[in-house]
């Protein structure tokens, strides 16, 4: 399992930067992360992607196998395993 060496919340850019051990730096937009939430509620809700456009990340919790992301729309159910983040 590839585990990031560092996570960086870039507020100004509105991105989350993930530094991987192979030296790659992945930059993911907050809106992209919100739209990519795989929790049961988001998967069953059509049109979730458009709502996500303005969402911002307000917190990131390290779960060991991935991260739990808290968004400013109050959504905190999304768990993003490392392997899944790499596909975004
Ligand atoms: Zn969700």
PDB file of the backbone (N, CA, C, O) and the ligand in Angstrom, with CONECT records:
HET     ZN  A 101       1
ATOM      1  N   UNK A   1       0.850  -1.203   0.000  1.00  0.00           N
ATOM      2  CA  UNK A   1       0.000   0.000   0.000  1.00  0.00           C
ATOM      3  C   UNK A   1       0.879   1.244   0.000  1.00  0.00           C
ATOM      4  O   UNK A   1       1.795   1.378   0.812  1.00  0.00           O
ATOM      5  N   UNK A   2       0.588   2.134  -0.910  1.00  0.00           N
ATOM      6  CA  UNK A   2       1.312   3.396  -1.004  1.00  0.00           C
ATOM      7  C   UNK A   2       0.674   4.409  -0.048  1.00  0.00           C
ATOM      8  O   UNK A   2      -0.511   4.724  -0.158  1.00  0.00           O
ATOM      9  N   UNK A   3       1.477   4.908   0.887  1.00  0.00           N
ATOM     10  CA  UNK A   3       0.968   5.882   1.853  1.00  0.00           C
ATOM     11  C   UNK A   3       1.683   7.215   1.637  1.00  0.00           C
ATOM     12  O   UNK A   3       2.911   7.254   1.560  1.00  0.00           O
ATOM     13  N   UNK A   4       0.923   8.304   1.540  1.00  0.00           N
ATOM     14  CA  UNK A   4       1.553   9.610   1.296  1.00  0.00           C
ATOM     15  C   UNK A   4       2.534   9.996   2.396  1.00  0.00           C
ATOM     16  O   UNK A   4       2.344   9.651   3.562  1.00  0.00           O
ATOM     17  N   UNK A   5       3.567  10.701   2.017  1.00  0.00           N
ATOM     18  CA  UNK A   5       4.530  11.180   2.993  1.00  0.00           C
ATOM     19  C   UNK A   5       4.041  12.474   3.631  1.00  0.00           C
ATOM     20  O   UNK A   5       4.414  12.802   4.757  1.00  0.00           O
ATOM     21  N   UNK A   6       3.206  13.202   2.906  1.00  0.00           N
ATOM     22  CA  UNK A   6       2.734  14.483   3.432  1.00  0.00           C
ATOM     23  C   UNK A   6       1.432  14.892   2.760  1.00  0.00           C
ATOM     24  O   UNK A   6       1.230  14.662   1.568  1.00  0.00           O
ATOM     25  N   UNK A   7       0.557  15.503   3.547  1.00  0.00           N
ATOM     26  CA  UNK A   7      -0.681  16.071   3.012  1.00  0.00           C
ATOM     27  C   UNK A   7      -0.631  17.566   3.256  1.00  0.00           C
ATOM     28  O   UNK A   7      -0.209  18.023   4.319  1.00  0.00           O
ATOM     29  N   UNK A   8      -1.060  18.311   2.274  1.00  0.00           N
ATOM     30  CA  UNK A   8      -0.969  19.759   2.365  1.00  0.00           C
ATOM     31  C   UNK A   8      -2.291  20.354   1.892  1.00  0.00           C
ATOM     32  O   UNK A   8      -2.706  20.156   0.750  1.00  0.00           O
ATOM     33  N   UNK A   9      -2.936  21.077   2.782  1.00  0.00           N
ATOM     34  CA  UNK A   9      -4.199  21.715   2.428  1.00  0.00           C
ATOM     35  C   UNK A   9      -3.886  23.122   1.931  1.00  0.00           C
ATOM     36  O   UNK A   9      -3.510  24.000   2.708  1.00  0.00           O
ATOM     37  N   UNK A  10      -4.045  23.324   0.625  1.00  0.00           N
ATOM     38  CA  UNK A  10      -3.733  24.622   0.024  1.00  0.00           C
ATOM     39  C   UNK A  10      -5.023  25.436  -0.088  1.00  0.00           C
ATOM     40  O   UNK A  10      -5.814  25.262  -1.014  1.00  0.00           O
ATOM     41  N   UNK A  11      -5.204  26.320   0.875  1.00  0.00           N
ATOM     42  CA  UNK A  11      -6.452  27.086   0.949  1.00  0.00           C
ATOM     43  C   UNK A  11      -6.629  28.026  -0.232  1.00  0.00           C
ATOM     44  O   UNK A  11      -7.699  28.082  -0.837  1.00  0.00           O
ATOM     45  N   UNK A  12      -5.586  28.752  -0.553  1.00  0.00           N
ATOM     46  CA  UNK A  12      -5.689  29.775  -1.592  1.00  0.00           C
ATOM     47  C   UNK A  12      -6.041  29.146  -2.937  1.00  0.00           C
ATOM     48  O   UNK A  12      -6.894  29.645  -3.672  1.00  0.00           O
ATOM     49  N   UNK A  13      -5.374  28.052  -3.238  1.00  0.00           N
ATOM     50  CA  UNK A  13      -5.637  27.351  -4.496  1.00  0.00           C
ATOM     51  C   UNK A  13      -6.922  26.556  -4.458  1.00  0.00           C
ATOM     52  O   UNK A  13      -7.502  26.253  -5.501  1.00  0.00           O
ATOM     53  N   UNK A  14      -7.375  26.213  -3.248  1.00  0.00           N
ATOM     54  CA  UNK A  14      -8.547  25.355  -3.131  1.00  0.00           C
ATOM     55  C   UNK A  14      -8.238  23.919  -3.508  1.00  0.00           C
ATOM     56  O   UNK A  14      -9.068  23.220  -4.088  1.00  0.00           O
ATOM     57  N   UNK A  15      -7.037  23.493  -3.170  1.00  0.00           N
ATOM     58  CA  UNK A  15      -6.639  22.121  -3.489  1.00  0.00           C
ATOM     59  C   UNK A  15      -6.097  21.404  -2.258  1.00  0.00           C
ATOM     60  O   UNK A  15      -5.734  22.015  -1.253  1.00  0.00           O
ATOM     61  N   UNK A  16      -6.058  20.099  -2.381  1.00  0.00           N
ATOM     62  CA  UNK A  16      -5.373  19.269  -1.390  1.00  0.00           C
ATOM     63  C   UNK A  16      -4.205  18.649  -2.122  1.00  0.00           C
ATOM     64  O   UNK A  16      -4.383  17.969  -3.132  1.00  0.00           O
ATOM     65  N   UNK A  17      -3.005  18.884  -1.611  1.00  0.00           N
ATOM     66  CA  UNK A  17      -1.817  18.325  -2.270  1.00  0.00           C
ATOM     67  C   UNK A  17      -1.362  17.089  -1.517  1.00  0.00           C
ATOM     68  O   UNK A  17      -1.179  17.105  -0.299  1.00  0.00           O
ATOM     69  N   UNK A  18      -1.188  16.031  -2.268  1.00  0.00           N
ATOM     70  CA  UNK A  18      -0.760  14.768  -1.681  1.00  0.00           C
ATOM     71  C   UNK A  18       0.620  14.431  -2.218  1.00  0.00           C
ATOM     72  O   UNK A  18       0.825  14.294  -3.424  1.00  0.00           O
ATOM     73  N   UNK A  19       1.559  14.299  -1.291  1.00  0.00           N
ATOM     74  CA  UNK A  19       2.926  13.958  -1.678  1.00  0.00           C
ATOM     75  C   UNK A  19       3.121  12.460  -1.497  1.00  0.00           C
ATOM     76  O   UNK A  19       3.023  11.946  -0.382  1.00  0.00           O
ATOM     77  N   UNK A  20       3.395  11.764  -2.589  1.00  0.00           N
ATOM     78  CA  UNK A  20       3.580  10.307  -2.553  1.00  0.00           C
ATOM     79  C   UNK A  20       5.059   9.975  -2.404  1.00  0.00           C
ATOM     80  O   UNK A  20       5.927  10.761  -2.784  1.00  0.00           O
ATOM     81  N   UNK A  21       5.335   8.784  -1.838  1.00  0.00           N
ATOM     82  CA  UNK A  21       6.739   8.406  -1.590  1.00  0.00           C
ATOM     83  C   UNK A  21       7.586   8.326  -2.857  1.00  0.00           C
ATOM     84  O   UNK A  21       8.813   8.390  -2.777  1.00  0.00           O
ATOM     85  N   UNK A  22       6.958   8.189  -4.024  1.00  0.00           N
ATOM     86  CA  UNK A  22       7.742   8.125  -5.256  1.00  0.00           C
ATOM     87  C   UNK A  22       8.105   9.517  -5.771  1.00  0.00           C
ATOM     88  O   UNK A  22       8.673   9.659  -6.855  1.00  0.00           O
ATOM     89  N   UNK A  23       7.770  10.549  -4.979  1.00  0.00           N
ATOM     90  CA  UNK A  23       8.154  11.904  -5.339  1.00  0.00           C
ATOM     91  C   UNK A  23       7.071  12.669  -6.078  1.00  0.00           C
ATOM     92  O   UNK A  23       7.196  13.871  -6.312  1.00  0.00           O
ATOM     93  N   UNK A  24       6.009  11.967  -6.445  1.00  0.00           N
ATOM     94  CA  UNK A  24       4.926  12.604  -7.172  1.00  0.00           C
ATOM     95  C   UNK A  24       4.108  13.484  -6.226  1.00  0.00           C
ATOM     96  O   UNK A  24       3.864  13.110  -5.079  1.00  0.00           O
ATOM     97  N   UNK A  25       3.690  14.646  -6.709  1.00  0.00           N
ATOM     98  CA  UNK A  25       2.809  15.505  -5.919  1.00  0.00           C
ATOM     99  C   UNK A  25       1.485  15.622  -6.671  1.00  0.00           C
ATOM    100  O   UNK A  25       1.422  16.134  -7.789  1.00  0.00           O
ATOM    101  N   UNK A  26       0.436  15.133  -6.025  1.00  0.00           N
ATOM    102  CA  UNK A  26      -0.882  15.137  -6.647  1.00  0.00           C
ATOM    103  C   UNK A  26      -1.683  16.311  -6.087  1.00  0.00           C
ATOM    104  O   UNK A  26      -1.749  16.503  -4.873  1.00  0.00           O
ATOM    105  N   UNK A  27      -2.279  17.082  -6.965  1.00  0.00           N
ATOM    106  CA  UNK A  27      -3.049  18.244  -6.545  1.00  0.00           C
ATOM    107  C   UNK A  27      -4.519  18.032  -6.894  1.00  0.00           C
ATOM    108  O   UNK A  27      -4.884  17.979  -8.068  1.00  0.00           O
ATOM    109  N   UNK A  28      -5.347  17.914  -5.878  1.00  0.00           N
ATOM    110  CA  UNK A  28      -6.767  17.641  -6.105  1.00  0.00           C
ATOM    111  C   UNK A  28      -7.620  18.820  -5.644  1.00  0.00           C
ATOM    112  O   UNK A  28      -7.485  19.305  -4.520  1.00  0.00           O
ATOM    113  N   UNK A  29      -8.495  19.267  -6.533  1.00  0.00           N
ATOM    114  CA  UNK A  29      -9.373  20.378  -6.166  1.00  0.00           C
ATOM    115  C   UNK A  29     -10.400  19.914  -5.146  1.00  0.00           C
ATOM    116  O   UNK A  29     -10.867  18.776  -5.181  1.00  0.00           O
ATOM    117  N   UNK A  30     -10.741  20.819  -4.238  1.00  0.00           N
ATOM    118  CA  UNK A  30     -11.716  20.488  -3.201  1.00  0.00           C
ATOM    119  C   UNK A  30     -13.036  20.031  -3.808  1.00  0.00           C
ATOM    120  O   UNK A  30     -13.659  19.083  -3.331  1.00  0.00           O
ATOM    121  N   UNK A  31     -13.452  20.725  -4.872  1.00  0.00           N
ATOM    122  CA  UNK A  31     -14.719  20.372  -5.514  1.00  0.00           C
ATOM    123  C   UNK A  31     -14.658  18.969  -6.115  1.00  0.00           C
ATOM    124  O   UNK A  31     -15.642  18.229  -6.106  1.00  0.00           O
ATOM    125  N   UNK A  32     -13.494  18.623  -6.630  1.00  0.00           N
ATOM    126  CA  UNK A  32     -13.292  17.301  -7.222  1.00  0.00           C
ATOM    127  C   UNK A  32     -13.418  16.224  -6.128  1.00  0.00           C
ATOM    128  O   UNK A  32     -14.034  15.178  -6.333  1.00  0.00           O
ATOM    129  N   UNK A  33     -12.829  16.506  -4.989  1.00  0.00           N
ATOM    130  CA  UNK A  33     -12.887  15.566  -3.875  1.00  0.00           C
ATOM    131  C   UNK A  33     -14.320  15.402  -3.374  1.00  0.00           C
ATOM    132  O   UNK A  33     -14.768  14.299  -3.061  1.00  0.00           O
ATOM    133  N   UNK A  34     -15.020  16.525  -3.308  1.00  0.00           N
ATOM    134  CA  UNK A  34     -16.405  16.470  -2.816  1.00  0.00           C
ATOM    135  C   UNK A  34     -17.269  15.642  -3.777  1.00  0.00           C
ATOM    136  O   UNK A  34     -18.101  14.841  -3.351  1.00  0.00           O
ATOM    137  N   UNK A  35     -17.054  15.855  -5.075  1.00  0.00           N
ATOM    138  CA  UNK A  35     -17.829  15.126  -6.076  1.00  0.00           C
ATOM    139  C   UNK A  35     -17.469  13.647  -6.100  1.00  0.00           C
ATOM    140  O   UNK A  35     -18.274  12.810  -6.509  1.00  0.00           O
ATOM    141  N   UNK A  36     -16.257  13.333  -5.658  1.00  0.00           N
ATOM    142  CA  UNK A  36     -15.784  11.951  -5.713  1.00  0.00           C
ATOM    143  C   UNK A  36     -16.130  11.162  -4.460  1.00  0.00           C
ATOM    144  O   UNK A  36     -15.737  10.003  -4.326  1.00  0.00           O
ATOM    145  N   UNK A  37     -16.869  11.786  -3.538  1.00  0.00           N
ATOM    146  CA  UNK A  37     -17.238  11.103  -2.293  1.00  0.00           C
ATOM    147  C   UNK A  37     -18.034   9.843  -2.630  1.00  0.00           C
ATOM    148  O   UNK A  37     -18.965   9.859  -3.435  1.00  0.00           O
ATOM    149  N   UNK A  38     -17.633   8.762  -1.986  1.00  0.00           N
ATOM    150  CA  UNK A  38     -18.267   7.485  -2.286  1.00  0.00           C
ATOM    151  C   UNK A  38     -19.187   6.991  -1.162  1.00  0.00           C
ATOM    152  O   UNK A  38     -19.588   5.827  -1.159  1.00  0.00           O
ATOM    153  N   UNK A  39     -19.516   7.858  -0.221  1.00  0.00           N
ATOM    154  CA  UNK A  39     -20.389   7.404   0.864  1.00  0.00           C
ATOM    155  C   UNK A  39     -21.774   7.091   0.292  1.00  0.00           C
ATOM    156  O   UNK A  39     -22.138   7.560  -0.787  1.00  0.00           O
ATOM    157  N   UNK A  40     -22.529   6.297   1.030  1.00  0.00           N
ATOM    158  CA  UNK A  40     -23.824   5.817   0.536  1.00  0.00           C
ATOM    159  C   UNK A  40     -24.749   6.971   0.150  1.00  0.00           C
ATOM    160  O   UNK A  40     -25.448   6.900  -0.861  1.00  0.00           O
ATOM    161  N   UNK A  41     -24.750   8.031   0.958  1.00  0.00           N
ATOM    162  CA  UNK A  41     -25.634   9.161   0.700  1.00  0.00           C
ATOM    163  C   UNK A  41     -25.293   9.847  -0.620  1.00  0.00           C
ATOM    164  O   UNK A  41     -26.190  10.176  -1.396  1.00  0.00           O
ATOM    165  N   UNK A  42     -24.020  10.061  -0.874  1.00  0.00           N
ATOM    166  CA  UNK A  42     -23.609  10.752  -2.102  1.00  0.00           C
ATOM    167  C   UNK A  42     -23.837   9.895  -3.337  1.00  0.00           C
ATOM    168  O   UNK A  42     -24.217  10.403  -4.391  1.00  0.00           O
ATOM    169  N   UNK A  43     -23.603   8.593  -3.204  1.00  0.00           N
ATOM    170  CA  UNK A  43     -23.768   7.724  -4.370  1.00  0.00           C
ATOM    171  C   UNK A  43     -25.228   7.617  -4.787  1.00  0.00           C
ATOM    172  O   UNK A  43     -25.529   7.406  -5.962  1.00  0.00           O
ATOM    173  N   UNK A  44     -26.147   7.765  -3.813  1.00  0.00           N
ATOM    174  CA  UNK A  44     -27.562   7.577  -4.130  1.00  0.00           C
ATOM    175  C   UNK A  44     -28.240   8.888  -4.501  1.00  0.00           C
ATOM    176  O   UNK A  44     -29.421   8.913  -4.847  1.00  0.00           O
ATOM    177  N   UNK A  45     -27.460  10.001  -4.424  1.00  0.00           N
ATOM    178  CA  UNK A  45     -28.067  11.308  -4.667  1.00  0.00           C
ATOM    179  C   UNK A  45     -27.701  11.829  -6.049  1.00  0.00           C
ATOM    180  O   UNK A  45     -26.558  12.233  -6.267  1.00  0.00           O
ATOM    181  N   UNK A  46     -28.644  11.829  -6.986  1.00  0.00           N
ATOM    182  CA  UNK A  46     -28.320  12.365  -8.313  1.00  0.00           C
ATOM    183  C   UNK A  46     -28.114  13.880  -8.248  1.00  0.00           C
ATOM    184  O   UNK A  46     -28.780  14.568  -7.475  1.00  0.00           O
ATOM    185  N   UNK A  47     -27.215  14.382  -9.041  1.00  0.00           N
ATOM    186  CA  UNK A  47     -26.984  15.829  -9.070  1.00  0.00           C
ATOM    187  C   UNK A  47     -26.009  16.296  -8.013  1.00  0.00           C
ATOM    188  O   UNK A  47     -25.778  17.497  -7.873  1.00  0.00           O
ATOM    189  N   UNK A  48     -25.439  15.379  -7.275  1.00  0.00           N
ATOM    190  CA  UNK A  48     -24.500  15.739  -6.212  1.00  0.00           C
ATOM    191  C   UNK A  48     -23.275  16.477  -6.736  1.00  0.00           C
ATOM    192  O   UNK A  48     -22.689  17.305  -6.040  1.00  0.00           O
ATOM    193  N   UNK A  49     -22.899  16.167  -7.967  1.00  0.00           N
ATOM    194  CA  UNK A  49     -21.680  16.771  -8.514  1.00  0.00           C
ATOM    195  C   UNK A  49     -21.798  18.276  -8.715  1.00  0.00           C
ATOM    196  O   UNK A  49     -20.824  19.007  -8.534  1.00  0.00           O
ATOM    197  N   UNK A  50     -22.981  18.740  -9.086  1.00  0.00           N
ATOM    198  CA  UNK A  50     -23.124  20.175  -9.303  1.00  0.00           C
ATOM    199  C   UNK A  50     -23.104  20.916  -7.962  1.00  0.00           C
ATOM    200  O   UNK A  50     -22.542  22.006  -7.863  1.00  0.00           O
ATOM    201  N   UNK A  51     -23.708  20.334  -6.949  1.00  0.00           N
ATOM    202  CA  UNK A  51     -23.680  20.939  -5.611  1.00  0.00           C
ATOM    203  C   UNK A  51     -22.257  21.053  -5.094  1.00  0.00           C
ATOM    204  O   UNK A  51     -21.925  21.952  -4.321  1.00  0.00           O
ATOM    205  N   UNK A  52     -21.432  20.127  -5.536  1.00  0.00           N
ATOM    206  CA  UNK A  52     -20.078  20.036  -5.009  1.00  0.00           C
ATOM    207  C   UNK A  52     -19.169  21.143  -5.525  1.00  0.00           C
ATOM    208  O   UNK A  52     -18.087  21.360  -4.980  1.00  0.00           O
ATOM    209  N   UNK A  53     -19.594  21.837  -6.561  1.00  0.00           N
ATOM    210  CA  UNK A  53     -18.709  22.778  -7.249  1.00  0.00           C
ATOM    211  C   UNK A  53     -18.057  23.813  -6.342  1.00  0.00           C
ATOM    212  O   UNK A  53     -16.915  24.206  -6.582  1.00  0.00           O
ATOM    213  N   UNK A  54     -18.753  24.258  -5.316  1.00  0.00           N
ATOM    214  CA  UNK A  54     -18.201  25.305  -4.465  1.00  0.00           C
ATOM    215  C   UNK A  54     -17.720  24.788  -3.114  1.00  0.00           C
ATOM    216  O   UNK A  54     -17.280  25.568  -2.269  1.00  0.00           O
ATOM    217  N   UNK A  55     -17.803  23.479  -2.912  1.00  0.00           N
ATOM    218  CA  UNK A  55     -17.420  22.911  -1.616  1.00  0.00           C
ATOM    219  C   UNK A  55     -15.927  23.105  -1.336  1.00  0.00           C
ATOM    220  O   UNK A  55     -15.089  23.018  -2.234  1.00  0.00           O
ATOM    221  N   UNK A  56     -15.628  23.370  -0.073  1.00  0.00           N
ATOM    222  CA  UNK A  56     -14.243  23.526   0.342  1.00  0.00           C
ATOM    223  C   UNK A  56     -13.929  22.538   1.456  1.00  0.00           C
ATOM    224  O   UNK A  56     -14.786  22.209   2.277  1.00  0.00           O
ATOM    225  N   UNK A  57     -12.708  22.081   1.468  1.00  0.00           N
ATOM    226  CA  UNK A  57     -12.274  21.181   2.526  1.00  0.00           C
ATOM    227  C   UNK A  57     -11.933  22.013   3.767  1.00  0.00           C
ATOM    228  O   UNK A  57     -11.170  22.975   3.684  1.00  0.00           O
ATOM    229  N   UNK A  58     -12.498  21.638   4.906  1.00  0.00           N
ATOM    230  CA  UNK A  58     -12.172  22.368   6.134  1.00  0.00           C
ATOM    231  C   UNK A  58     -11.364  21.510   7.107  1.00  0.00           C
ATOM    232  O   UNK A  58     -10.790  22.022   8.068  1.00  0.00           O
ATOM    233  N   UNK A  59     -11.326  20.216   6.853  1.00  0.00           N
ATOM    234  CA  UNK A  59     -10.556  19.349   7.742  1.00  0.00           C
ATOM    235  C   UNK A  59     -10.243  18.019   7.093  1.00  0.00           C
ATOM    236  O   UNK A  59     -11.005  17.505   6.275  1.00  0.00           O
ATOM    237  N   UNK A  60      -9.102  17.476   7.480  1.00  0.00           N
ATOM    238  CA  UNK A  60      -8.683  16.165   6.981  1.00  0.00           C
ATOM    239  C   UNK A  60      -8.235  15.336   8.169  1.00  0.00           C
ATOM    240  O   UNK A  60      -7.396  15.764   8.961  1.00  0.00           O
ATOM    241  N   UNK A  61      -8.801  14.152   8.283  1.00  0.00           N
ATOM    242  CA  UNK A  61      -8.415  13.274   9.383  1.00  0.00           C
ATOM    243  C   UNK A  61      -7.751  12.017   8.836  1.00  0.00           C
ATOM    244  O   UNK A  61      -8.293  11.333   7.968  1.00  0.00           O
ATOM    245  N   UNK A  62      -6.572  11.733   9.363  1.00  0.00           N
ATOM    246  CA  UNK A  62      -5.825  10.559   8.923  1.00  0.00           C
ATOM    247  C   UNK A  62      -6.417   9.301   9.549  1.00  0.00           C
ATOM    248  O   UNK A  62      -6.478   9.168  10.772  1.00  0.00           O
ATOM    249  N   UNK A  63      -6.854   8.375   8.683  1.00  0.00           N
ATOM    250  CA  UNK A  63      -7.461   7.146   9.189  1.00  0.00           C
ATOM    251  C   UNK A  63      -6.485   5.973   9.117  1.00  0.00           C
ATOM    252  O   UNK A  63      -6.852   4.845   9.448  1.00  0.00           O
ATOM    253  N   UNK A  64      -5.264   6.223   8.695  1.00  0.00           N
ATOM    254  CA  UNK A  64      -4.285   5.153   8.563  1.00  0.00           C
ATOM    255  C   UNK A  64      -4.296   4.575   7.162  1.00  0.00           C
ATOM    256  O   UNK A  64      -3.261   4.557   6.494  1.00  0.00           O
ATOM    257  N   UNK A  65      -5.438   4.106   6.707  1.00  0.00           N
ATOM    258  CA  UNK A  65      -5.559   3.516   5.365  1.00  0.00           C
ATOM    259  C   UNK A  65      -6.046   4.535   4.357  1.00  0.00           C
ATOM    260  O   UNK A  65      -6.214   4.230   3.177  1.00  0.00           O
ATOM    261  N   UNK A  66      -6.269   5.742   4.831  1.00  0.00           N
ATOM    262  CA  UNK A  66      -6.788   6.793   3.963  1.00  0.00           C
ATOM    263  C   UNK A  66      -7.145   8.008   4.804  1.00  0.00           C
ATOM    264  O   UNK A  66      -6.713   8.126   5.950  1.00  0.00           O
ATOM    265  N   UNK A  67      -7.937   8.913   4.232  1.00  0.00           N
ATOM    266  CA  UNK A  67      -8.337  10.092   4.982  1.00  0.00           C
ATOM    267  C   UNK A  67      -9.854  10.261   4.993  1.00  0.00           C
ATOM    268  O   UNK A  67     -10.563   9.868   4.067  1.00  0.00           O
ATOM    269  N   UNK A  68     -10.313  10.862   6.081  1.00  0.00           N
ATOM    270  CA  UNK A  68     -11.706  11.265   6.158  1.00  0.00           C
ATOM    271  C   UNK A  68     -11.691  12.780   5.963  1.00  0.00           C
ATOM    272  O   UNK A  68     -10.953  13.495   6.640  1.00  0.00           O
ATOM    273  N   UNK A  69     -12.510  13.257   5.037  1.00  0.00           N
ATOM    274  CA  UNK A  69     -12.484  14.677   4.715  1.00  0.00           C
ATOM    275  C   UNK A  69     -13.757  15.369   5.199  1.00  0.00           C
ATOM    276  O   UNK A  69     -14.867  14.879   4.990  1.00  0.00           O
ATOM    277  N   UNK A  70     -13.573  16.516   5.848  1.00  0.00           N
ATOM    278  CA  UNK A  70     -14.700  17.329   6.291  1.00  0.00           C
ATOM    279  C   UNK A  70     -14.816  18.524   5.353  1.00  0.00           C
ATOM    280  O   UNK A  70     -13.841  19.238   5.118  1.00  0.00           O
ATOM    281  N   UNK A  71     -16.025  18.734   4.816  1.00  0.00           N
ATOM    282  CA  UNK A  71     -16.246  19.839   3.896  1.00  0.00           C
ATOM    283  C   UNK A  71     -17.049  20.946   4.563  1.00  0.00           C
ATOM    284  O   UNK A  71     -17.713  20.729   5.576  1.00  0.00           O
ATOM    285  N   UNK A  72     -16.976  22.136   3.978  1.00  0.00           N
ATOM    286  CA  UNK A  72     -17.649  23.283   4.598  1.00  0.00           C
ATOM    287  C   UNK A  72     -19.169  23.242   4.441  1.00  0.00           C
ATOM    288  O   UNK A  72     -19.871  24.077   5.011  1.00  0.00           O
ATOM    289  N   UNK A  73     -19.681  22.276   3.670  1.00  0.00           N
ATOM    290  CA  UNK A  73     -21.137  22.136   3.612  1.00  0.00           C
ATOM    291  C   UNK A  73     -21.623  21.198   4.718  1.00  0.00           C
ATOM    292  O   UNK A  73     -22.789  20.804   4.749  1.00  0.00           O
ATOM    293  N   UNK A  74     -20.709  20.849   5.622  1.00  0.00           N
ATOM    294  CA  UNK A  74     -21.078  20.032   6.769  1.00  0.00           C
ATOM    295  C   UNK A  74     -20.912  18.544   6.535  1.00  0.00           C
ATOM    296  O   UNK A  74     -21.131  17.735   7.437  1.00  0.00           O
ATOM    297  N   UNK A  75     -20.523  18.184   5.315  1.00  0.00           N
ATOM    298  CA  UNK A  75     -20.393  16.764   4.990  1.00  0.00           C
ATOM    299  C   UNK A  75     -19.075  16.202   5.518  1.00  0.00           C
ATOM    300  O   UNK A  75     -18.003  16.724   5.209  1.00  0.00           O
ATOM    301  N   UNK A  76     -19.157  15.143   6.312  1.00  0.00           N
ATOM    302  CA  UNK A  76     -17.933  14.558   6.875  1.00  0.00           C
ATOM    303  C   UNK A  76     -17.949  13.034   6.843  1.00  0.00           C
ATOM    304  O   UNK A  76     -17.242  12.377   7.606  1.00  0.00           O
ATOM    305  N   UNK A  77     -18.758  12.490   5.958  1.00  0.00           N
ATOM    306  CA  UNK A  77     -18.918  11.028   5.904  1.00  0.00           C
ATOM    307  C   UNK A  77     -17.991  10.357   4.916  1.00  0.00           C
ATOM    308  O   UNK A  77     -17.884   9.131   4.883  1.00  0.00           O
ATOM    309  N   UNK A  78     -17.327  11.159   4.118  1.00  0.00           N
ATOM    310  CA  UNK A  78     -16.522  10.575   3.052  1.00  0.00           C
ATOM    311  C   UNK A  78     -15.185  10.049   3.524  1.00  0.00           C
ATOM    312  O   UNK A  78     -14.407  10.765   4.155  1.00  0.00           O
ATOM    313  N   UNK A  79     -14.926   8.793   3.211  1.00  0.00           N
ATOM    314  CA  UNK A  79     -13.623   8.200   3.499  1.00  0.00           C
ATOM    315  C   UNK A  79     -12.952   7.939   2.157  1.00  0.00           C
ATOM    316  O   UNK A  79     -13.539   7.347   1.252  1.00  0.00           O
ATOM    317  N   UNK A  80     -11.720   8.392   2.054  1.00  0.00           N
ATOM    318  CA  UNK A  80     -10.976   8.257   0.802  1.00  0.00           C
ATOM    319  C   UNK A  80      -9.721   7.433   1.046  1.00  0.00           C
ATOM    320  O   UNK A  80      -8.707   7.954   1.510  1.00  0.00           O
ATOM    321  N   UNK A  81      -9.795   6.130   0.729  1.00  0.00           N
ATOM    322  CA  UNK A  81      -8.601   5.287   0.894  1.00  0.00           C
ATOM    323  C   UNK A  81      -7.488   5.773  -0.028  1.00  0.00           C
ATOM    324  O   UNK A  81      -7.753   6.344  -1.086  1.00  0.00           O
ATOM    325  N   UNK A  82      -6.234   5.541   0.381  1.00  0.00           N
ATOM    326  CA  UNK A  82      -5.091   6.014  -0.423  1.00  0.00           C
ATOM    327  C   UNK A  82      -5.187   5.527  -1.866  1.00  0.00           C
ATOM    328  O   UNK A  82      -4.955   6.287  -2.807  1.00  0.00           O
ATOM    329  N   UNK A  83      -5.531   4.251  -2.026  1.00  0.00           N
ATOM    330  CA  UNK A  83      -5.581   3.678  -3.376  1.00  0.00           C
ATOM    331  C   UNK A  83      -6.618   4.395  -4.237  1.00  0.00           C
ATOM    332  O   UNK A  83      -6.424   4.572  -5.440  1.00  0.00           O
ATOM    333  N   UNK A  84      -7.724   4.808  -3.607  1.00  0.00           N
ATOM    334  CA  UNK A  84      -8.761   5.511  -4.345  1.00  0.00           C
ATOM    335  C   UNK A  84      -8.303   6.921  -4.736  1.00  0.00           C
ATOM    336  O   UNK A  84      -8.555   7.374  -5.852  1.00  0.00           O
ATOM    337  N   UNK A  85      -7.638   7.598  -3.822  1.00  0.00           N
ATOM    338  CA  UNK A  85      -7.138   8.950  -4.102  1.00  0.00           C
ATOM    339  C   UNK A  85      -6.197   8.951  -5.304  1.00  0.00           C
ATOM    340  O   UNK A  85      -6.183   9.895  -6.094  1.00  0.00           O
ATOM    341  N   UNK A  86      -5.426   7.901  -5.430  1.00  0.00           N
ATOM    342  CA  UNK A  86      -4.485   7.838  -6.547  1.00  0.00           C
ATOM    343  C   UNK A  86      -5.186   7.765  -7.894  1.00  0.00           C
ATOM    344  O   UNK A  86      -4.598   8.112  -8.918  1.00  0.00           O
ATOM    345  N   UNK A  87      -6.418   7.325  -7.903  1.00  0.00           N
ATOM    346  CA  UNK A  87      -7.142   7.209  -9.171  1.00  0.00           C
ATOM    347  C   UNK A  87      -7.839   8.501  -9.569  1.00  0.00           C
ATOM    348  O   UNK A  87      -8.351   8.609 -10.683  1.00  0.00           O
ATOM    349  N   UNK A  88      -7.864   9.494  -8.662  1.00  0.00           N
ATOM    350  CA  UNK A  88      -8.591  10.727  -8.954  1.00  0.00           C
ATOM    351  C   UNK A  88      -7.747  11.687  -9.808  1.00  0.00           C
ATOM    352  O   UNK A  88      -8.207  12.778 -10.147  1.00  0.00           O
TER     353      UNK A  88
HETATM  354 ZN    ZN A 101     -20.600  11.621   0.791  1.00  0.00          ZN
END
